[in-house]
Amino acid sequence: MTNLTSLIARHGYAIVMVIVFAEAIGLPVPAALALVVAGAATAGHILRAEILVPATLLVMVLGDTLLFSAGRYSGWALLGFLCKVSANPETCILRSAEYFYRRGKLTLLFAKFIPGINTMSPPLAGSMRMRPAQFLTFDSLGAAIYISSYAAVGYVFSDALRAITRGSRPSRAAITCAWMAVGGSAKTSFFMGRPANGT
């Protein structure tokens, strides 16, 4: 986290935007953690929320739109490629498709918080021929909820995060904050490798 904090302090909005875009297109980078640290930076007046939120929202929706378009034209081929990180690619596709079929466009409102489903939802929406305007509406809302939530966590727990980066003993609040930011990502392979009828 210290290295990430230093990068954000040095490169500002650009590094946060790069990390968020990279995660949006399926790369294994910690966008949630970057947003938490960026939120803490807004509390310290290093970054400004009115610039951070729209900028990261723009690149996240851009990345999602690229996957949506790719899914629309390549169908299941792209989904198989994205599932290669799973222990069982076929199960990964079937589970994601079942999740999307069951909840439809509403999946896009909270998919960012679910490891595996976050990357699969845009190309699934494209392969299922969701209307572009409808996709952009729901995906933008979901991305705004995701970005605002993690940035708000960083803002609220900014003192605890500063204690971590200074090498102080972390408080319970800081540990909780860190878990919220990165804990779910560590479960991605397990989550996506479970059978489609699992609970």
C-alpha positions as CSV (number, residue, x, y, z in Angstrom):
1,M,0.0,0.0,0.0
2,T,2.9,2.3,0.7
3,N,4.2,2.0,-2.9
4,L,0.7,2.7,-4.2
5,T,0.3,5.7,-2.0
6,S,3.6,7.1,-3.2
7,L,2.6,6.5,-6.9
8,I,-0.7,8.4,-6.4
9,A,1.1,11.2,-4.5
10,R,3.6,11.5,-7.4
11,H,1.3,10.9,-10.5
12,G,-2.1,11.9,-9.1
13,Y,-5.2,11.2,-11.1
14,A,-3.3,9.6,-14.0
15,I,-2.1,6.5,-12.1
16,V,-5.5,6.0,-10.5
17,M,-7.1,6.2,-14.0
18,V,-4.6,3.7,-15.4
19,I,-5.3,1.2,-12.7
20,V,-9.1,1.5,-12.9
21,F,-9.0,1.2,-16.7
22,A,-6.7,-1.9,-16.4
23,E,-9.1,-3.6,-14.1
24,A,-12.1,-2.7,-16.2
25,I,-10.5,-4.6,-19.2
26,G,-9.8,-7.6,-17.1
27,L,-6.2,-7.2,-15.9
28,P,-5.5,-8.4,-12.3
29,V,-4.8,-5.0,-10.7
30,P,-6.2,-3.6,-7.4
31,A,-8.6,-0.9,-8.6
32,A,-10.5,-1.0,-5.3
33,L,-7.4,-0.4,-3.3
34,A,-6.3,2.4,-5.6
35,L,-9.7,4.0,-5.1
36,V,-9.5,3.7,-1.3
37,V,-6.0,5.3,-1.4
38,A,-7.3,8.0,-3.7
39,G,-10.2,8.7,-1.4
40,A,-7.8,9.1,1.4
41,A,-5.8,11.5,-0.8
42,T,-8.9,13.7,-1.2
43,A,-9.2,13.9,2.5
44,G,-5.6,15.1,2.6
45,H,-6.3,17.6,-0.2
46,I,-3.8,15.9,-2.5
47,L,-6.6,15.0,-5.0
48,R,-10.0,16.6,-5.5
49,A,-13.1,14.4,-5.4
50,E,-14.9,16.5,-8.1
51,I,-12.1,15.5,-10.5
52,L,-11.3,12.0,-9.2
53,V,-14.8,10.6,-9.5
54,P,-15.7,11.8,-13.0
55,A,-12.2,10.9,-14.3
56,T,-12.2,7.3,-13.0
57,L,-15.9,6.9,-14.0
58,L,-15.0,7.8,-17.5
59,V,-12.1,5.3,-17.9
60,M,-14.1,2.5,-16.1
61,V,-17.0,2.9,-18.4
62,L,-14.7,3.1,-21.4
63,G,-13.0,-0.2,-20.4
64,D,-16.4,-1.8,-19.9
65,T,-17.7,-0.5,-23.2
66,L,-14.7,-2.0,-25.0
67,L,-15.5,-5.4,-23.5
68,F,-19.2,-4.9,-24.3
69,S,-18.3,-4.3,-27.9
70,A,-15.9,-7.2,-28.0
71,G,-18.5,-9.5,-26.5
72,R,-21.1,-8.3,-29.0
73,Y,-18.9,-9.2,-32.0
74,S,-16.9,-12.2,-30.7
75,G,-19.5,-13.8,-28.4
76,W,-18.4,-16.8,-26.3
77,A,-14.8,-16.7,-27.7
78,L,-14.0,-13.6,-25.5
79,L,-15.7,-15.1,-22.5
80,G,-13.6,-18.2,-22.8
81,F,-10.5,-16.1,-23.0
82,L,-11.4,-14.1,-19.9
83,C,-12.1,-17.3,-18.0
84,K,-8.7,-18.8,-18.5
85,V,-7.6,-17.6,-15.1
86,S,-10.3,-19.9,-13.6
87,A,-9.5,-23.5,-12.7
88,N,-12.5,-24.6,-14.8
89,P,-13.2,-22.2,-17.7
90,E,-16.4,-23.9,-18.8
91,T,-17.9,-23.6,-15.3
92,C,-16.7,-19.9,-15.2
93,I,-18.7,-19.1,-18.3
94,L,-21.8,-21.1,-17.2
95,R,-21.9,-19.6,-13.8
96,S,-21.4,-16.0,-15.1
97,A,-24.1,-16.6,-17.8
98,E,-26.5,-18.0,-15.2
99,Y,-26.0,-15.1,-12.9
100,F,-26.6,-12.6,-15.7
101,Y,-29.6,-14.4,-17.1
102,R,-31.2,-14.6,-13.6
103,R,-30.8,-10.9,-12.8
104,G,-30.5,-9.3,-16.2
105,K,-29.5,-5.7,-16.6
106,L,-29.6,-5.2,-12.9
107,T,-26.5,-7.3,-12.6
108,L,-24.6,-4.2,-13.9
109,L,-25.5,-2.2,-10.9
110,F,-23.5,-4.4,-8.4
111,A,-21.3,-6.6,-10.6
112,K,-18.2,-4.6,-9.9
113,F,-18.3,-5.8,-6.3
114,I,-18.4,-9.5,-7.2
115,P,-15.0,-11.1,-8.1
116,G,-15.2,-12.7,-11.6
117,I,-18.6,-11.3,-12.4
118,N,-17.2,-7.8,-12.6
119,T,-15.1,-8.6,-15.7
120,M,-17.6,-11.0,-17.3
121,S,-20.7,-8.8,-17.1
122,P,-19.8,-6.3,-20.0
123,P,-19.0,-9.0,-22.6
124,L,-21.9,-11.1,-21.4
125,A,-24.2,-8.1,-21.9
126,G,-22.7,-7.6,-25.4
127,S,-23.0,-11.3,-26.4
128,M,-26.7,-11.3,-25.2
129,R,-27.4,-8.3,-27.5
130,M,-28.3,-5.8,-24.8
131,R,-29.0,-2.4,-26.3
132,P,-25.9,-0.1,-26.1
133,A,-27.9,2.8,-24.6
134,Q,-29.3,0.5,-21.9
135,F,-25.9,-1.0,-21.2
136,L,-24.3,2.5,-20.8
137,T,-27.0,3.6,-18.5
138,F,-26.8,0.7,-16.1
139,D,-23.1,0.2,-16.3
140,S,-22.4,3.9,-15.6
141,L,-24.7,3.7,-12.5
142,G,-22.9,0.6,-11.3
143,A,-19.5,2.1,-11.9
144,A,-20.5,5.3,-10.1
145,I,-21.7,3.3,-7.1
146,Y,-18.4,1.2,-7.0
147,I,-16.1,4.2,-7.4
148,S,-17.9,6.4,-4.9
149,S,-18.2,3.5,-2.3
150,Y,-14.4,2.7,-2.3
151,A,-13.4,6.4,-2.5
152,A,-15.7,7.1,0.5
153,V,-14.1,4.3,2.5
154,G,-10.7,5.9,1.9
155,Y,-12.0,9.3,2.8
156,V,-13.6,8.1,6.0
157,F,-10.6,6.0,7.1
158,S,-7.9,8.4,5.8
159,D,-6.3,8.7,9.3
160,A,-6.0,4.9,9.6
161,L,-4.5,4.6,6.1
162,R,-1.9,7.3,6.9
163,A,-1.0,5.3,10.0
164,I,-0.4,2.2,7.9
165,T,1.8,4.0,5.4
166,R,3.8,5.6,8.2
167,G,4.5,2.2,9.7
168,S,2.3,2.7,12.8
169,R,0.4,-0.2,14.3
170,P,-2.8,-0.5,12.3
171,S,-6.1,0.0,14.0
172,R,-9.1,-2.3,13.7
173,A,-10.7,0.2,11.4
174,A,-7.6,0.2,9.1
175,I,-7.7,-3.6,9.0
176,T,-11.4,-3.6,8.1
177,C,-10.7,-0.9,5.4
178,A,-7.9,-3.0,3.8
179,W,-10.1,-6.1,3.9
180,M,-12.9,-4.3,2.1
181,A,-10.6,-3.1,-0.6
182,V,-8.6,-6.3,-1.4
183,G,-10.2,-9.2,0.4
184,G,-12.7,-10.1,-2.3
185,S,-10.1,-10.1,-5.1
186,A,-8.2,-12.9,-3.4
187,K,-11.4,-15.1,-3.7
188,T,-11.8,-14.6,-7.5
189,S,-10.4,-18.0,-8.6
190,F,-12.4,-19.9,-5.9
191,F,-15.6,-18.1,-6.6
192,M,-15.4,-18.6,-10.4
193,G,-14.3,-22.2,-10.1
194,R,-17.4,-23.3,-8.1
195,P,-20.2,-25.2,-9.8
196,A,-23.0,-23.1,-11.3
197,N,-25.5,-24.6,-9.0
198,G,-23.4,-23.9,-5.9
199,T,-24.5,-21.5,-3.2
